[in-house]
């Protein structure tokens, strides 16, 4: 039976060790999006820090040479048309009064664990088991739905490898009867972010790479 999972980006589910997990806004860090930023940022989308002090989408699907800051969880801004504070689970790329900041919340703890849907079949549990503790990239990470506001980011099954510079560390999969068909896309993979901006580790295995920018 096919899985019911669609793409939803990175969904926080736990923390490594005994850290307390929070799925509310108070559990995330507040940053800002430039009010003139025309790039849409979707709920669950990986984002990066910029040298300007703002956050933005990744430079490409793999994040380029910039370490990921975390997953975008939503924003608040003053609407330019009404002058009223507006909460949105995604940044539409326009509509903010430039006289006020666009506040953004990011799940930015380097110990955060996420679930993300796979973009393709994992074939079997045995194949999936062999991928645990390996690394992977996003199949896509920069698009989403303007209807739901959700990111379309998924884990690229074909990218799973031992390469340390890949964005995601595979830690397992969600035990979910509604999404348990390993011969179909949509398995909920449990991951954490490699080379996290807040982790203090080098941007890649050779210790090179920029910290901020696109």
ZANU-260269 format. One record per residue (C-alpha): residue number from 1; x, z negated, y negated. Coordinates in steps of 0.1 Angstrom, whole numbers. Each point is the difference from the previous one (the first is absolute). Layout:
<pts>
<NUM, <X, Z, Y>>
...
</pts>
This chain:
<pts>
<1, <0, 0, 0>>
<2, <14, 9, -34>>
<3, <9, -28, -24>>
<4, <-23, -8, -29>>
<5, <29, -8, -23>>
<6, <5, 23, -30>>
<7, <30, -2, -23>>
<8, <0, -31, -22>>
<9, <37, -4, -10>>
<10, <17, -34, 4>>
<11, <-23, -29, 6>>
<12, <15, -35, -2>>
<13, <-7, -20, 31>>
<14, <26, -28, 4>>
<15, <34, -13, -10>>
<16, <32, -3, 20>>
<17, <6, -35, 11>>
<18, <-21, -29, -13>>
<19, <-6, 14, -35>>
<20, <-37, -2, -11>>
<21, <-17, 33, -1>>
<22, <-25, 7, -27>>
<23, <-22, 31, -3>>
<24, <-13, -10, -35>>
<25, <13, 11, -34>>
<26, <16, -35, -4>>
<27, <23, 8, 29>>
<28, <15, 31, -17>>
<29, <23, 5, -29>>
<30, <-12, 15, -33>>
<31, <19, 30, -14>>
<32, <-10, 27, -25>>
<33, <-8, 37, 2>>
<34, <8, 21, -31>>
<35, <-33, 8, -17>>
<36, <10, 36, -3>>
<37, <9, 3, 36>>
<38, <-20, 29, 14>>
<39, <10, -6, 37>>
<40, <-29, -15, 20>>
<41, <10, -32, 19>>
<42, <-22, -8, 30>>
<43, <-8, -33, 17>>
<44, <26, -5, 27>>
<45, <24, 26, -13>>
<46, <37, -9, 0>>
<47, <14, -2, -36>>
<48, <34, -2, -16>>
<49, <14, -17, -31>>
<50, <11, 21, -29>>
<51, <29, -5, -24>>
<52, <-26, -1, -28>>
<53, <-14, -33, 14>>
<54, <-32, 16, 15>>
<55, <-10, 9, 35>>
<56, <-8, 35, 13>>
<57, <-6, 19, 32>>
<58, <29, 9, 23>>
<59, <21, 30, -10>>
<60, <-8, 17, 33>>
<61, <-17, -9, 33>>
<62, <31, -18, 12>>
<63, <6, -19, -32>>
<64, <32, 19, -9>>
<65, <30, -22, -7>>
<66, <-21, -26, -18>>
<67, <-8, -32, 19>>
<68, <-37, -8, 3>>
<69, <-15, -29, -20>>
<70, <-31, -4, 22>>
<71, <-35, 12, 4>>
<72, <-24, 5, -30>>
<73, <-31, -22, 3>>
<74, <-19, 8, -32>>
<75, <1, -1, -38>>
<76, <-18, -12, -31>>
<77, <-1, 18, -33>>
<78, <-21, 4, -32>>
<79, <-20, 31, 2>>
<80, <6, 24, -29>>
<81, <-37, 11, -1>>
<82, <-16, -34, 0>>
<83, <27, -25, -10>>
<84, <-10, -22, 30>>
<85, <24, -15, 26>>
<86, <-3, 21, 31>>
<87, <11, -10, 35>>
<88, <8, 28, 25>>
<89, <15, 1, 35>>
<90, <19, 31, -11>>
<91, <15, 14, -32>>
<92, <-17, 33, -8>>
<93, <28, 13, -22>>
<94, <-20, -2, -33>>
<95, <-27, -19, -18>>
<96, <20, -30, -14>>
<97, <2, -11, -36>>
<98, <37, 4, -9>>
<99, <-2, -31, -22>>
<100, <-4, -22, 31>>
<101, <22, -4, 32>>
<102, <-10, 14, 33>>
<103, <4, -29, 23>>
<104, <9, 8, 36>>
<105, <2, -22, 31>>
<106, <25, 7, 27>>
<107, <5, -16, 35>>
<108, <37, -2, -7>>
<109, <12, -28, 23>>
<110, <29, 14, 22>>
<111, <-14, -21, 28>>
<112, <-34, 16, -2>>
<113, <-13, 17, 32>>
<114, <-24, 29, -3>>
<115, <-22, 20, 23>>
<116, <0, 38, -5>>
<117, <-18, 27, 20>>
<118, <21, 25, 19>>
<119, <-3, 37, -9>>
<120, <1, 13, 36>>
<121, <-2, -10, 36>>
<122, <23, -27, 13>>
<123, <-7, 15, 35>>
<124, <0, -33, 19>>
<125, <6, -37, -3>>
<126, <34, 6, 17>>
<127, <10, 24, -27>>
<128, <-12, -23, -27>>
<129, <19, -29, 16>>
<130, <32, 21, -2>>
<131, <-6, 3, -38>>
<132, <-1, -37, -7>>
<133, <30, -11, -20>>
<134, <8, 36, -9>>
<135, <-5, 14, -35>>
<136, <-23, 27, -14>>
<137, <-10, 18, -32>>
<138, <-34, 6, -16>>
<139, <-17, 33, 10>>
<140, <-14, 0, -35>>
<141, <1, -27, -27>>
<142, <-10, 14, -33>>
<143, <-37, 11, 4>>
<144, <-33, -17, 5>>
<145, <-38, 0, -5>>
<146, <-15, -1, -35>>
<147, <-33, -11, 16>>
<148, <12, -30, 19>>
<149, <33, -5, -19>>
<150, <18, -4, 33>>
<151, <35, 15, 7>>
<152, <3, 27, 26>>
<153, <35, -13, 10>>
<154, <6, 0, 38>>
<155, <29, -6, 23>>
<156, <17, 32, 11>>
<157, <3, -4, 38>>
<158, <25, 29, 2>>
<159, <24, -18, -23>>
<160, <5, -31, 21>>
<161, <37, -4, 6>>
<162, <27, -26, -2>>
<163, <11, 12, -35>>
<164, <3, -30, -23>>
<165, <-9, 19, -32>>
<166, <-36, 8, 11>>
<167, <-26, -19, -20>>
<168, <-18, -19, 27>>
<169, <10, -23, 28>>
<170, <-25, 2, 30>>
<171, <-9, -35, 13>>
<172, <-28, 8, 23>>
<173, <-37, 10, -2>>
<174, <-33, -16, -6>>
<175, <-21, -10, 30>>
<176, <-32, 17, -10>>
<177, <-24, 14, 26>>
<178, <-15, 24, -26>>
<179, <35, 16, -6>>
<180, <16, -3, 34>>
<181, <3, 37, 10>>
<182, <38, 6, 0>>
<183, <-7, 37, 7>>
<184, <-16, 4, -35>>
<185, <10, -6, -36>>
<186, <-10, -32, -17>>
<187, <17, -28, 20>>
<188, <6, -29, -23>>
<189, <38, -4, -1>>
<190, <14, -34, -12>>
<191, <29, 6, -24>>
<192, <21, -15, -27>>
<193, <19, 17, -27>>
<194, <37, 8, 5>>
<195, <25, -1, -29>>
<196, <-25, -20, -21>>
<197, <8, -1, -37>>
<198, <-4, -38, 0>>
<199, <20, -6, 32>>
<200, <35, 2, -16>>
<201, <12, 24, 27>>
<202, <16, 34, -7>>
<203, <-22, 30, -5>>
<204, <14, 16, 31>>
<205, <25, -7, 28>>
<206, <29, 12, -20>>
<207, <-8, -24, -29>>
<208, <-8, 28, -25>>
<209, <-31, 12, -17>>
<210, <-18, -7, -32>>
<211, <-21, -31, -5>>
<212, <-26, 13, -25>>
<213, <-13, 34, -11>>
<214, <-17, 29, 16>>
</pts>
